[in-house]
Amino acid sequence: MTASSSGLIFSALAEEQADKAVRSLAQRRNRHNAIHATRKAIRRLRSILSLCHQALDPEASAIDRGLRRVASSLSGLRDAHAVSATASQLAEGIDRDLWLDVAARLEARRDALLVDEMSKDPKFVKRCARLSALASAVVALPWQRLSKRYLEEGMARSTRRVAKAKRAFEQEPNPANRHRWRRRVRRLRMQTQMIQAASRAAPSLLGFRRDYSCTSVQALNRLSDRLAKTQDLRMLQRSLIVLDKDLPLPRLRRRIRAEVNFASV
């Protein structure tokens, strides 16, 4: 595959995710799901830029920093939505009503945070404008520089970063190392999926030295989901601090610890 055709395929993939991010954030119905979709599209776009960075830098790095700032500005809202959803998922058995109460309180807090955030940036107009500018900058990147060699090097780099993060967590299994490992696994999974999408568009990309099959994506999915569940449970545990003291917090924390232990197996 030539650099020109590689660039055309990956520029189209990047443009698709940039458009999704802009459209999702501009959506007015179900804001919480829209924020989640926006952040997901930004992550996918950033995974493409990271995969192709040797061909696209220094221009891509500046865009990546801008995307990271937009995503970070929405992270508090995403986390508030995630913990309320996690609490709802624990609503079963004899503690069902208790966890439904917890979920309702967290949903109220989540909605209040959204109202406060949108008072600062009504309808997310500023963020939408920023994302639109970044989307235009993505299209203007020098995609014609991209070649199969750069893609192979990008995948090799991501694979090494996952292995390094895993070793760090095994040596020191703290939340920060777990979160770093999770982010790198998620990025490698997304990049593998992009390679597969490009391969369908241009079969000559199937000549990679490593097999980026559905099996490898499924394994990365399982690991990413397991790490994500642990992360969300730990966020829920921290969120209990803001709830009223009339709730049986020790009992709630014991349930979360049991779920964390189960997810970590």
Secondary structure, DSSP 8 states (H G I E B T S, - for coil): --HHHHHHHHHHHHHHHHHHHHHHHH--SSHHHHHHHHHHHHHHHHHHHHHTHHHHTTHHHHHHHHHHHHHHHTHHHHHHHHHHHHHHHT--GGGHHHHHHHHHHHHHHHHHHHHHHHHHSGGGHHHHHHHHHHHHHHHTS-GGG--HHHHHHHHHHHHHHHHHHHHHHHHS--HHHHHHHHHHHHHHHHHHHHHHHHHHH-GGGGG-SS---HHHHHHHHHHHHHHHHHHHHHHHHHHGGGS-TTS-HHHHHHHHHHHHHHHH-
